[in-house]
Amino acid sequence: MSFNQNIIKQTDSIAYQFTAKDFDLSYWQSENGSVALSGGRGASQKILIDGQFYVLRHYLRGGLIARLLHDQYFWTGLHKTRPFLEQKAIEQALHHKLPVPEVVAFNVQKQGLFYRASIISRYINNQGTLASFLYDNELSDKLWFEIGKLIKRLHQANIFHADLNANNILINEAGEFYIIDFDKAEIISSMVASAEKNVQRLLRSLLKIQKFRGEQNLPFYFHLEQWQFLLEGYGE
C-alpha cells in the first residue's frame, strides 16, 4: 500500500462520478446555491450536483486533541475510517427502513500515518433541527411520542447513535423526523446497556439548550413534562 492515497467510494444509487473537487469545502463555499449548515462538530455544506441537493461534511476532531490534529485521524485501514463506519451504520438503518439520509459517497485522503475524510449524503428537506424548531414552536405531545418511537426503532436495529442530540434530529413540514450524523455510531449486538445512555444524551442536550436560551432571555419551548411523552413512545 502506498504512503499517500486518495480514495473515493460511492454507491450504485447515483450515476454521477465523484471527483476530489466534490469533497473540497473551499470549492463549494464559493459556489452559488451552496449553503453552510450549522449544528454538529463537522464542517457541513449543502451542495447542488446534477440538480439534486446533497450535504458535504468534513470530519473534524473535538476535544483537546483537536488543537493538535484538527481534522487528522490515525490510519489503521480503510475499513476502520470514520466515513466507512458511518456508511455501514447508515446502511443498517436503511435496511430497517429508518428515516436517515443515504450516504452516496465518501473520500479518504491518506498521508502517511494519518488521514483526512469527507462524506456526502442526500439532503433531506426540512424546517430545521429539533433544537431550532423549539426556538419558535411548541411541539405537540403526539410528536414527542413519535420521537420516542423513532429512537426505539433505532435501538431495535441495534444502532447506537454516538451523539443523539437535539441538533441531530430534523423535522420536516409534515411533522416527520429524521436522524442525521452517524459519525462514530456503532452496530452492537445488545442495546440493553446503551439504550438509556443514548436517550439521556438527548435529554441533556435539550436541557443545555434550554439553560443557554434562558440565560439569553430567549424562548425555548421544551418542558420536562413533555419528556414523559417521549418516554411513553419509546416504551410502546
MARBA-3410 file (N, C-alpha, C, O; in Angstrom, 1 decimal):
236
0.8,-1.2,0.0,0.0,0.0,0.0,0.9,1.2,0.0,1.9,1.3,0.7 ~ 0.5,2.2,-0.8,1.3,3.4,-1.0,1.2,4.3,0.3,0.3,4.2,1.0 ~ 2.3,5.1,0.4,2.3,6.0,1.5,1.2,7.1,1.5,0.6,7.3,2.6 ~ 0.9,7.6,0.4,-0.2,8.5,0.2,-1.3,8.0,-0.8,-0.9,7.4,-1.8 ~ -2.5,8.2,-0.4,-3.6,7.7,-1.2,-4.8,8.6,-1.2,-5.0,9.3,-0.2
-5.5,8.7,-2.3,-6.8,9.5,-2.3,-7.9,8.5,-2.7,-7.9,8.1,-3.9 ~ -8.7,8.1,-1.8,-9.7,7.1,-2.0,-11.1,7.7,-2.1,-11.5,8.4,-1.2 ~ -11.8,7.4,-3.2,-13.2,7.8,-3.3,-14.1,6.6,-3.5,-13.8,5.8,-4.4 ~ -15.1,6.4,-2.6,-16.0,5.4,-2.7,-17.4,5.9,-2.9,-17.8,6.9,-2.2 ~ -18.2,5.4,-3.8,-19.6,5.8,-3.9,-20.6,4.7,-4.2,-20.1,3.6,-4.5
-21.8,4.9,-3.9,-22.8,3.9,-4.0,-23.3,3.8,-5.5,-23.1,4.7,-6.3 ~ -24.0,2.7,-5.8,-24.5,2.5,-7.2,-25.8,3.3,-7.4,-26.3,3.3,-8.5 ~ -26.3,3.9,-6.3,-27.6,4.6,-6.4,-27.5,5.9,-7.1,-28.5,6.6,-7.4 ~ -26.3,6.4,-7.5,-26.1,7.6,-8.1,-25.2,7.5,-9.3,-24.1,6.9,-9.2 ~ -25.6,8.0,-10.5,-24.8,7.8,-11.7,-23.6,8.8,-11.8,-22.6,8.5,-12.4
-23.8,9.9,-11.1,-22.7,10.9,-11.1,-21.4,10.3,-10.6,-21.4,9.6,-9.6 ~ -20.3,10.6,-11.3,-19.0,10.2,-10.8,-18.3,11.2,-10.0,-17.9,12.3,-10.6 ~ -18.1,11.0,-8.8,-17.5,12.0,-7.9,-16.0,12.1,-8.1,-15.3,11.1,-8.4 ~ -15.5,13.3,-8.0,-14.0,13.5,-8.0,-13.6,14.2,-6.8,-14.4,14.6,-5.9 ~ -12.3,14.4,-6.6,-11.8,15.1,-5.4,-12.3,16.5,-5.2,-12.5,16.9,-4.1
-12.6,17.2,-6.3,-13.2,18.5,-6.2,-14.5,18.5,-5.4,-14.8,19.5,-4.7 ~ -15.3,17.5,-5.6,-16.6,17.4,-5.0,-16.5,17.4,-3.5,-17.5,17.7,-2.8 ~ -15.4,17.0,-2.9,-15.2,16.9,-1.5,-14.5,18.1,-0.9,-14.1,18.1,0.3 ~ -14.2,19.1,-1.7,-13.5,20.3,-1.4,-14.4,21.4,-0.8,-15.1,22.0,-1.6 ~ -14.4,21.6,0.5,-15.3,22.6,1.0,-15.1,24.0,0.5,-16.0,24.7,0.2
-13.8,24.3,0.3,-13.5,25.6,-0.2,-14.0,25.9,-1.6,-14.4,27.0,-1.9 ~ -14.1,24.8,-2.4,-14.7,25.0,-3.7,-16.2,25.3,-3.6,-16.7,26.2,-4.2 ~ -16.9,24.5,-2.8,-18.3,24.7,-2.7,-18.7,26.0,-1.9,-19.8,26.6,-2.2 ~ -17.9,26.5,-1.1,-18.2,27.7,-0.4,-18.2,28.9,-1.3,-18.7,30.0,-0.9 ~ -17.6,28.8,-2.5,-17.6,29.9,-3.4,-18.7,29.7,-4.5,-18.8,30.5,-5.4
-19.4,28.6,-4.5,-20.4,28.3,-5.5,-21.8,28.8,-5.1,-22.2,28.7,-3.9 ~ -22.5,29.4,-6.1,-23.9,29.8,-5.9,-24.8,28.6,-5.6,-24.6,27.6,-6.2 ~ -25.7,28.8,-4.6,-26.6,27.7,-4.3,-26.0,26.8,-3.2,-26.8,26.0,-2.6 ~ -24.8,27.0,-2.8,-24.2,26.2,-1.7,-24.4,27.0,-0.4,-24.1,28.2,-0.4 ~ -24.8,26.3,0.6,-25.1,26.9,1.9,-24.4,26.2,3.0,-24.5,25.0,3.1
-23.8,27.0,3.9,-23.2,26.4,5.1,-24.3,25.9,6.0,-25.2,26.7,6.2 ~ -24.1,24.8,6.6,-25.1,24.3,7.6,-24.5,24.3,9.0,-23.4,24.0,9.2 ~ -25.3,24.7,9.9,-24.9,24.8,11.3,-25.3,23.5,12.1,-26.0,22.6,11.5 ~ -24.7,23.3,13.3,-25.0,22.2,14.1,-24.0,21.1,13.9,-23.5,20.8,12.8 ~ -23.6,20.5,15.0,-22.6,19.4,14.9,-21.2,19.9,14.9,-21.0,21.1,14.7
-20.2,19.0,15.0,-18.8,19.4,15.1,-18.2,19.6,13.7,-17.3,20.4,13.4 ~ -18.7,18.8,12.7,-18.1,18.8,11.4,-18.5,20.0,10.6,-19.5,20.7,10.9 ~ -17.7,20.3,9.6,-17.9,21.4,8.7,-18.8,20.9,7.6,-18.4,20.1,6.8 ~ -20.1,21.4,7.5,-21.1,20.9,6.6,-21.5,22.0,5.6,-21.6,23.1,6.0 ~ -21.8,21.5,4.4,-22.2,22.4,3.3,-23.3,21.7,2.5,-23.2,20.6,2.1
-24.4,22.5,2.3,-25.4,22.0,1.4,-25.0,22.3,-0.1,-24.7,23.5,-0.4 ~ -24.9,21.3,-0.9,-24.3,21.4,-2.2,-25.3,21.0,-3.3,-26.2,20.2,-3.0 ~ -25.1,21.4,-4.5,-26.0,21.1,-5.6,-25.2,20.4,-6.7,-24.3,20.9,-7.3 ~ -25.6,19.1,-7.0,-25.0,18.3,-8.0,-26.0,17.7,-9.0,-26.9,17.0,-8.5 ~ -25.9,18.0,-10.2,-26.9,17.5,-11.2,-28.3,17.7,-10.8,-29.2,16.8,-11.0
-28.6,18.9,-10.3,-30.0,19.3,-10.0,-30.5,18.7,-8.7,-31.7,18.9,-8.3 ~ -29.6,18.0,-7.9,-30.0,17.4,-6.6,-29.2,18.0,-5.5,-28.0,18.2,-5.7 ~ -29.8,18.2,-4.4,-29.1,18.7,-3.2,-28.5,17.6,-2.4,-29.1,16.5,-2.2 ~ -27.3,17.8,-1.9,-26.6,16.8,-1.0,-26.0,17.6,0.1,-25.9,18.9,0.1 ~ -25.5,16.9,1.1,-24.8,17.5,2.2,-23.4,17.0,2.2,-23.2,15.8,2.3
-22.4,17.9,2.1,-21.0,17.5,2.2,-20.5,17.8,3.7,-20.7,18.9,4.1 ~ -19.9,16.9,4.3,-19.4,17.1,5.7,-18.0,16.6,5.8,-17.6,15.5,5.4 ~ -17.2,17.5,6.3,-15.7,17.2,6.5,-15.6,16.9,8.0,-16.1,17.5,8.9 ~ -14.9,15.8,8.2,-14.7,15.3,9.6,-13.7,16.2,10.4,-12.6,16.4,9.9 ~ -14.1,16.7,11.5,-13.3,17.5,12.4,-13.2,16.8,13.8,-14.2,16.3,14.2
-12.1,16.9,14.4,-11.9,16.4,15.7,-12.5,17.3,16.8,-12.7,18.5,16.5 ~ -12.9,16.7,17.9,-13.4,17.5,19.0,-12.4,17.4,20.2,-11.5,16.6,20.2 ~ -12.7,18.1,21.3,-11.8,18.0,22.5,-10.5,18.6,22.3,-10.2,19.3,21.4 ~ -9.6,18.3,23.3,-8.3,18.9,23.4,-7.4,18.5,22.2,-6.6,19.2,21.7 ~ -7.6,17.2,21.7,-6.7,16.7,20.6,-7.0,17.5,19.3,-6.1,17.5,18.5
-8.1,18.2,19.2,-8.4,19.0,18.0,-7.4,20.1,17.9,-7.1,20.5,16.7 ~ -6.8,20.6,19.0,-5.8,21.7,18.8,-4.6,21.2,18.1,-3.9,22.0,17.5 ~ -4.3,19.9,18.3,-3.1,19.4,17.7,-3.4,18.8,16.3,-2.6,19.1,15.3 ~ -4.4,18.0,16.1,-4.7,17.3,14.9,-5.8,17.9,14.0,-5.8,17.7,12.8 ~ -6.7,18.6,14.6,-7.8,19.3,13.9,-8.7,18.4,13.1,-9.8,18.0,13.5
-8.2,17.9,11.9,-9.1,17.1,11.1,-8.3,15.8,10.6,-8.6,15.2,9.6 ~ -7.3,15.5,11.4,-6.5,14.3,11.0,-6.8,13.1,12.0,-6.9,13.3,13.2 ~ -6.8,11.9,11.4,-7.1,10.7,12.2,-6.0,9.7,11.9,-5.4,9.7,10.8 ~ -5.7,8.8,12.9,-4.7,7.8,12.7,-5.2,6.7,11.7,-6.3,6.3,11.8 ~ -4.4,6.4,10.7,-4.7,5.4,9.7,-4.5,4.0,10.2,-3.4,3.6,10.6
-5.6,3.2,10.3,-5.5,1.8,10.7,-6.2,0.9,9.7,-6.5,-0.2,9.9 ~ -6.4,1.4,8.5,-7.0,0.7,7.4,-8.3,1.3,7.0,-9.0,2.0,7.8 ~ -8.7,1.2,5.7,-9.9,1.9,5.2,-11.2,1.4,5.9,-12.0,2.3,6.2 ~ -11.3,0.2,6.3,-12.5,-0.3,7.0,-12.6,0.2,8.4,-13.7,-0.1,9.0 ~ -11.6,0.9,8.9,-11.8,1.5,10.2,-11.8,3.0,10.2,-11.8,3.7,11.2
-11.9,3.6,9.0,-12.0,5.0,8.9,-13.4,5.5,9.3,-14.4,4.8,9.3 ~ -13.5,6.8,9.6,-14.8,7.3,10.1,-15.9,7.2,9.0,-17.0,6.8,9.4 ~ -15.6,7.6,7.8,-16.7,7.6,6.8,-17.2,6.1,6.5,-18.3,5.9,6.3 ~ -16.2,5.2,6.4,-16.6,3.8,6.1,-17.5,3.3,7.2,-18.5,2.6,6.9 ~ -17.2,3.5,8.5,-18.0,3.0,9.6,-19.4,3.8,9.6,-20.4,3.2,10.0
-19.4,5.0,9.3,-20.6,5.8,9.3,-21.5,5.2,8.2,-22.7,5.1,8.4 ~ -21.0,5.0,7.0,-21.8,4.4,6.0,-22.4,3.1,6.3,-23.5,2.8,6.0 ~ -21.6,2.3,7.0,-22.0,1.0,7.5,-23.2,1.1,8.4,-24.2,0.3,8.3 ~ -23.2,2.1,9.3,-24.3,2.3,10.3,-25.5,2.8,9.5,-26.7,2.4,9.8 ~ -25.3,3.7,8.6,-26.4,4.2,7.8,-27.1,3.1,7.0,-28.3,3.0,6.9
-26.3,2.2,6.4,-26.9,1.1,5.6,-27.7,0.2,6.5,-28.7,-0.3,6.1 ~ -27.2,0.0,7.7,-28.0,-0.8,8.7,-29.4,-0.1,9.0,-30.4,-0.8,9.0 ~ -29.3,1.2,9.2,-30.6,1.9,9.4,-31.5,1.9,8.3,-32.7,1.7,8.4 ~ -31.0,2.0,7.0,-31.8,2.0,5.9,-32.4,0.6,5.7,-33.6,0.4,5.2 ~ -31.7,-0.4,6.0,-32.2,-1.8,5.9,-33.4,-2.0,6.8,-34.3,-2.8,6.5
-33.4,-1.3,7.9,-34.5,-1.4,8.8,-35.6,-0.3,8.6,-36.4,0.0,9.4 ~ -35.4,0.4,7.4,-36.4,1.4,6.9,-36.5,2.6,7.9,-37.6,3.1,8.1 ~ -35.4,3.0,8.5,-35.4,4.1,9.3,-35.2,5.4,8.5,-34.5,5.4,7.5 ~ -35.8,6.5,9.0,-35.6,7.8,8.2,-34.3,8.4,8.5,-34.1,9.2,9.4 ~ -33.3,8.1,7.6,-32.0,8.6,7.7,-31.5,9.0,6.3,-32.0,8.4,5.3
-30.6,9.9,6.2,-30.1,10.3,4.8,-29.1,9.3,4.3,-28.1,8.9,5.0 ~ -29.3,8.8,3.1,-28.4,7.8,2.5,-27.0,8.5,2.2,-26.9,9.6,1.7 ~ -25.9,7.8,2.5,-24.6,8.2,2.1,-24.4,7.8,0.7,-24.5,6.6,0.3 ~ -24.0,8.8,-0.2,-23.8,8.4,-1.6,-22.3,8.3,-2.0,-22.0,7.7,-2.9 ~ -21.4,9.0,-1.2,-20.0,8.9,-1.5,-19.2,9.4,-0.3,-19.7,10.1,0.6
-17.9,8.9,-0.2,-17.0,9.4,0.8,-15.6,9.5,0.2,-15.3,8.7,-0.7 ~ -14.8,10.3,0.8,-13.4,10.5,0.3,-12.5,10.4,1.5,-12.7,11.0,2.6 ~ -11.4,9.6,1.4,-10.4,9.4,2.4,-9.1,9.8,1.8,-8.7,9.2,0.7 ~ -8.4,10.8,2.4,-7.1,11.2,1.9,-6.0,10.7,2.9,-5.9,11.3,4.0 ~ -5.3,9.7,2.5,-4.3,9.1,3.4,-2.9,9.8,3.1,-2.5,9.9,2.0
-2.3,10.2,4.2,-1.0,10.8,4.1,-0.1,10.2,5.2,-0.2,10.7,6.4 ~ 0.6,9.2,4.9,1.5,8.6,5.9,0.7,7.9,6.9,-0.1,7.0,6.6 ~ 0.9,8.3,8.2,0.2,7.6,9.3,-1.2,8.2,9.6,-1.9,7.7,10.5 ~ -1.6,9.2,8.9,-2.8,9.9,9.1,-3.7,10.0,7.9,-3.3,9.7,6.8 ~ -5.0,10.3,8.1,-5.9,10.6,7.0,-6.9,11.7,7.4,-7.1,11.9,8.5
-7.4,12.3,6.3,-8.5,13.2,6.4,-9.7,12.7,5.6,-9.4,11.9,4.7 ~ -10.9,13.1,6.0,-12.0,12.4,5.3,-13.2,13.4,5.2,-13.4,14.3,6.0 ~ -14.0,13.1,4.2,-15.3,13.8,4.0,-16.3,12.8,3.5,-16.0,11.8,3.0 ~ -17.6,13.2,3.7,-18.7,12.3,3.3,-19.8,13.1,2.7,-20.0,14.3,3.1 ~ -20.5,12.6,1.7,-21.6,13.2,1.0,-22.9,12.4,1.2,-22.9,11.2,0.9
-23.9,13.0,1.7,-25.2,12.3,2.0,-26.3,13.1,1.2,-26.2,14.2,0.8 ~ -27.4,12.4,1.0,-28.6,13.0,0.4,-29.1,14.1,1.3,-29.2,13.9,2.6 ~ -29.6,15.2,0.8,-30.1,16.3,1.6,-31.6,16.0,1.9,-32.3,15.5,1.0 ~ -32.0,16.2,3.1,-33.4,16.0,3.5,-34.1,17.3,3.6,-33.7,18.2,4.4 ~ -35.2,17.5,2.9,-35.9,18.8,3.0,-36.5,18.9,4.4,-37.1,17.9,4.9
-36.3,20.0,5.1,-36.7,20.1,6.5,-36.9,21.5,6.9,-36.6,22.4,6.1 ~ -37.5,21.7,8.0,-37.7,23.1,8.5,-36.9,23.3,9.8,-37.2,24.2,10.6 ~ -35.8,22.5,9.8,-34.8,22.8,10.9,-34.6,21.6,11.8,-35.3,20.5,11.6 ~ -33.6,21.7,12.7,-33.4,20.6,13.6,-34.4,20.7,14.7,-35.2,21.7,14.8 ~ -34.5,19.7,15.6,-35.4,19.7,16.7,-35.1,20.9,17.6,-36.0,21.6,18.1
-33.8,21.2,17.8,-33.4,22.3,18.6,-33.9,23.7,18.0,-34.5,24.4,18.7 ~ -33.6,23.9,16.7,-34.0,25.2,16.1,-35.5,25.3,16.0,-36.1,26.4,16.1 ~ -36.2,24.2,15.8,-37.7,24.3,15.8,-38.3,24.7,17.1,-39.2,25.5,17.1 ~ -37.6,24.3,18.2,-38.2,24.6,19.5,-37.8,26.1,19.9,-38.3,26.5,21.0 ~ -37.0,26.7,19.2,-36.8,28.2,19.4,-38.0,29.0,19.3,-38.3,29.9,20.0
-38.9,28.6,18.3,-40.0,29.4,18.0,-41.4,28.6,18.1,-42.4,29.2,17.9 ~ -41.3,27.3,18.3,-42.5,26.5,18.2,-42.7,25.5,19.3,-41.7,25.0,19.8 ~ -43.9,25.2,19.7,-44.2,24.2,20.7,-44.4,22.9,19.9,-45.1,22.9,18.9 ~ -43.8,21.8,20.4,-44.0,20.5,19.8,-45.1,19.8,20.5,-45.2,19.8,21.7 ~ -46.1,19.3,19.7,-47.2,18.6,20.4,-46.8,17.4,21.1,-45.7,16.8,20.9
-47.6,17.0,22.1,-47.3,15.8,22.9,-47.2,14.5,21.9,-46.4,13.7,22.1 ~ -48.1,14.5,20.9,-48.1,13.4,19.9,-46.7,13.3,19.2,-46.2,12.2,19.0 ~ -46.1,14.5,18.9,-44.8,14.5,18.2,-43.7,14.1,19.1,-42.8,13.4,18.7 ~ -43.8,14.4,20.4,-42.8,14.0,21.3,-42.9,12.4,21.4,-41.9,11.7,21.5 ~ -44.1,11.9,21.4,-44.3,10.5,21.4,-43.7,9.8,20.2,-43.1,8.8,20.3
-43.8,10.5,19.0,-43.3,9.9,17.8,-41.7,9.9,17.8,-41.1,9.0,17.3 ~ -41.1,10.9,18.5,-39.7,10.9,18.6,-39.2,9.7,19.4,-38.3,9.0,19.1 ~ -40.0,9.4,20.5,-39.6,8.3,21.3,-39.7,7.0,20.6,-38.9,6.1,20.7 ~ -40.8,6.8,19.7,-40.9,5.6,18.9,-39.8,5.5,17.9,-39.3,4.4,17.7 ~ -39.3,6.6,17.3,-38.3,6.6,16.4,-37.0,6.1,17.0,-36.2,5.3,16.5
-36.7,6.6,18.2,-35.4,6.2,18.9,-35.5,4.7,19.2,-34.5,4.0,19.2 ~ -36.7,4.3,19.6,-36.8,2.8,19.9,-36.6,2.0,18.7,-35.9,1.0,18.8 ~ -37.0,2.4,17.5,-36.8,1.7,16.3,-35.3,1.7,16.0,-34.7,0.7,15.5 ~ -34.6,2.8,16.3,-33.1,2.8,16.1,-32.4,1.8,16.9,-31.5,1.1,16.5 ~ -32.9,1.7,18.2,-32.2,0.7,19.1,-32.6,-0.7,18.7,-31.8,-1.6,18.9
-33.8,-0.9,18.2,-34.2,-2.2,17.8,-33.4,-2.7,16.6,-33.3,-3.9,16.4 ~ -32.9,-1.8,15.9,-32.0,-2.1,14.7,-30.5,-2.3,15.2,-29.6,-2.4,14.4 ~ -30.3,-2.2,16.5,-29.0,-2.4,17.2,-28.0,-1.3,16.8,-26.8,-1.6,16.7 ~ -28.5,-0.1,16.6,-27.7,1.0,16.3,-27.6,1.9,17.5,-28.6,2.4,18.0 ~ -26.3,2.2,17.9,-26.1,3.2,19.0,-25.6,4.4,18.3,-24.5,4.5,17.8
-26.4,5.5,18.4,-26.0,6.8,17.8,-25.1,7.5,18.9,-25.6,7.8,20.0 ~ -23.9,7.8,18.5,-22.9,8.3,19.5,-23.2,9.7,19.9,-22.8,10.1,21.0 ~ -24.0,10.4,19.2,-24.3,11.8,19.5,-25.7,12.2,19.2,-26.0,13.1,18.4 ~ -26.6,11.5,19.9,-28.1,11.7,19.7,-28.5,12.9,20.5,-28.9,12.9,21.6 ~ -28.4,14.1,19.8,-28.8,15.3,20.5,-29.8,16.1,19.7,-30.1,15.6,18.6
-30.3,17.2,20.2,-31.4,17.9,19.5,-31.0,18.6,18.2,-31.9,19.0,17.5 ~ -29.7,18.6,17.9,-29.3,19.1,16.6,-29.1,18.0,15.5,-28.9,18.3,14.4 ~ -29.2,16.8,16.0,-29.1,15.7,15.0,-30.4,15.0,14.7,-30.5,13.8,14.3 ~ -31.5,15.7,15.0,-32.9,15.2,14.7,-33.5,16.4,13.8,-33.6,17.5,14.3 ~ -33.9,16.0,12.6,-34.6,17.0,11.7,-36.1,16.8,11.8,-36.5,15.7,12.0
-36.8,17.9,11.5,-38.3,17.8,11.4,-38.7,18.4,10.1,-38.2,19.5,9.8 ~ -39.5,17.8,9.3,-40.0,18.4,8.1,-41.4,19.0,8.3,-41.9,19.0,9.4 ~ -41.9,19.6,7.2,-43.2,20.3,7.3,-44.3,19.4,7.6,-45.4,19.9,8.1 ~ -44.2,18.1,7.4,-45.3,17.2,7.7,-45.2,16.7,9.1,-46.0,15.8,9.5 ~ -44.2,17.2,9.8,-44.1,16.7,11.2,-43.4,15.4,11.3,-43.6,14.6,12.3
-42.6,15.0,10.3,-41.9,13.8,10.3,-40.4,14.0,10.7,-39.8,15.1,10.4 ~ -39.8,13.1,11.4,-38.5,13.2,12.0,-37.5,12.4,11.3,-37.8,11.3,10.8 ~ -36.3,12.9,11.2,-35.1,12.2,10.6,-33.9,12.3,11.5,-33.7,13.3,12.2 ~ -33.2,11.2,11.6,-31.9,11.2,12.4,-30.7,11.4,11.5,-30.7,10.7,10.5 ~ -29.8,12.3,11.8,-28.7,12.5,11.0,-27.4,12.4,11.8,-27.4,12.2,13.0
-26.3,12.5,11.1,-24.9,12.5,11.6,-24.6,11.2,12.4,-24.7,11.2,13.7 ~ -24.3,10.2,11.7,-24.0,8.9,12.3,-22.5,8.7,12.5,-22.0,7.5,12.6 ~ -21.7,9.8,12.6,-20.3,9.6,12.9,-20.1,9.0,14.2,-20.7,9.4,15.2 ~ -19.3,8.0,14.3,-19.0,7.2,15.5,-20.1,6.3,16.0,-20.1,5.8,17.1 ~ -21.2,6.2,15.2,-22.3,5.3,15.5,-21.8,3.9,15.5,-20.8,3.5,14.8
-22.4,3.0,16.3,-22.0,1.6,16.4,-23.1,0.7,16.2,-24.3,0.9,16.6 ~ -22.9,-0.4,15.6,-23.8,-1.5,15.5,-23.4,-2.5,16.5,-22.3,-3.1,16.5 ~ -24.3,-2.7,17.5,-23.9,-3.6,18.7,-24.9,-4.7,18.8,-26.1,-4.5,18.4 ~ -24.5,-5.8,19.4,-25.4,-6.9,19.5,-26.6,-6.8,20.5,-27.6,-7.3,20.3 ~ -26.3,-5.9,21.5,-27.4,-5.7,22.5,-27.4,-4.2,23.0,-26.3,-3.7,23.3
-28.6,-3.6,22.9,-28.7,-2.2,23.3,-29.1,-2.1,24.8,-29.3,-1.0,25.3 ~ -29.1,-3.2,25.5,-29.6,-3.2,26.9,-28.8,-2.2,27.8,-29.4,-1.4,28.5 ~ -27.5,-2.2,27.7,-26.7,-1.3,28.5,-26.6,0.1,27.9,-26.2,1.0,28.7 ~ -26.8,0.2,26.6,-26.5,1.5,26.0,-27.8,2.4,25.7,-27.7,3.6,25.5 ~ -29.0,1.7,25.7,-30.2,2.4,25.3,-30.5,3.7,26.2,-30.7,4.7,25.7
-30.4,3.4,27.5,-30.7,4.5,28.5,-29.7,5.6,28.3,-30.0,6.8,28.3 ~ -28.4,5.3,28.1,-27.4,6.3,27.9,-27.7,7.1,26.6,-27.5,8.4,26.7 ~ -28.1,6.5,25.6,-28.5,7.2,24.3,-29.6,8.2,24.5,-29.6,9.3,24.1 ~ -30.7,7.7,25.2,-31.9,8.6,25.5,-31.5,9.7,26.4,-31.9,10.8,26.1 ~ -30.7,9.5,27.4,-30.3,10.6,28.3,-29.5,11.6,27.6,-29.5,12.8,28.0
-28.7,11.2,26.6,-27.9,12.1,25.8,-28.8,13.2,25.2,-28.4,14.4,25.2 ~ -29.9,12.8,24.7,-30.8,13.7,24.0,-31.4,14.6,25.1,-31.6,15.8,24.9 ~ -31.8,14.1,26.2,-32.4,15.0,27.3,-31.4,16.0,27.8,-31.7,17.2,28.0 ~ -30.1,15.6,28.0,-29.1,16.6,28.4,-28.9,17.7,27.4,-28.7,18.8,27.8 ~ -29.0,17.3,26.1,-28.8,18.4,25.1,-30.0,19.4,25.1,-29.8,20.6,25.0
-31.2,18.9,25.3,-32.3,19.8,25.4,-32.2,20.7,26.6,-32.5,21.9,26.6 ~ -31.8,20.1,27.8,-31.7,20.9,29.0,-30.6,22.0,28.9,-30.7,23.1,29.4 ~ -29.5,21.6,28.2,-28.4,22.5,28.0,-28.8,23.7,27.1,-28.5,24.8,27.4 ~ -29.6,23.4,26.0,-30.0,24.5,25.2,-31.0,25.3,25.9,-31.0,26.6,25.8 ~ -31.9,24.7,26.7,-32.9,25.4,27.5,-32.2,26.4,28.4,-32.7,27.5,28.6
-31.2,25.9,29.1,-30.5,26.8,30.0,-29.8,28.0,29.3,-29.9,29.1,29.8 ~ -29.2,27.7,28.2,-28.5,28.7,27.4,-29.5,29.8,26.9,-29.2,31.0,27.0 ~ -30.6,29.3,26.4,-31.6,30.2,25.8,-32.2,31.1,27.0,-32.4,32.3,26.8 ~ -32.4,30.5,28.1,-32.9,31.2,29.3,-32.0,32.3,29.7,-32.4,33.4,30.1 ~ -30.7,32.0,29.7,-29.7,33.0,30.1,-29.7,34.2,29.2,-29.3,35.3,29.6
-30.1,33.9,27.9,-30.1,35.0,26.9,-31.5,35.6,26.8,-31.7,36.5,25.9 ~ -32.4,35.2,27.7,-33.8,35.7,27.7,-34.4,35.4,26.3,-35.2,36.2,25.8 ~ -34.1,34.2,25.8,-34.7,33.8,24.6,-35.6,32.5,24.8,-35.3,31.8,25.7 ~ -36.7,32.4,24.0,-37.6,31.3,24.3,-37.0,29.9,23.8,-36.2,29.9,22.9 ~ -37.4,28.9,24.5,-37.1,27.5,24.1,-38.3,26.7,24.6,-38.4,26.5,25.8
-39.1,26.2,23.7,-40.4,25.6,24.0,-40.2,24.1,24.4,-40.6,23.2,23.6 ~ -39.6,23.8,25.5,-39.4,22.5,26.0,-39.7,22.5,27.5,-39.2,23.3,28.2 ~ -40.4,21.5,27.9,-40.7,21.3,29.4,-40.5,19.9,29.7,-40.8,19.0,28.9 ~ -40.1,19.6,30.9,-39.8,18.2,31.3,-41.1,17.4,31.3,-41.0,16.2,31.1 ~ -42.2,18.0,31.4,-43.5,17.2,31.3,-43.6,16.5,29.9,-44.1,15.4,29.8
-43.1,17.2,28.9,-43.2,16.7,27.6,-42.3,15.5,27.4,-42.5,14.6,26.5 ~ -41.2,15.4,28.1,-40.3,14.3,28.0,-40.9,13.0,28.4,-40.6,12.0,27.8 ~ -41.9,13.1,29.2,-42.7,11.8,29.6,-43.4,11.2,28.4,-43.5,10.0,28.2 ~ -43.8,12.1,27.4,-44.5,11.6,26.2,-43.5,10.9,25.3,-43.8,9.9,24.7 ~ -42.2,11.4,25.3,-41.2,10.7,24.5,-40.9,9.4,25.1,-40.8,8.4,24.4
-40.8,9.3,26.4,-40.5,8.0,27.1,-41.7,7.0,26.9,-41.4,5.8,26.7 ~ -42.9,7.5,26.9,-44.0,6.7,26.6,-43.9,6.1,25.2,-44.2,4.9,24.9 ~ -43.6,7.0,24.2,-43.4,6.5,22.8,-42.3,5.5,22.7,-42.4,4.5,22.0 ~ -41.2,5.7,23.5,-40.1,4.7,23.5,-40.5,3.4,24.1,-40.0,2.3,23.6 ~ -41.4,3.4,25.0,-41.8,2.2,25.7,-42.9,1.5,25.1,-43.3,0.4,25.5
-43.5,2.1,24.0,-44.6,1.4,23.4,-44.3,0.0,22.8,-45.1,-0.6,22.2
END
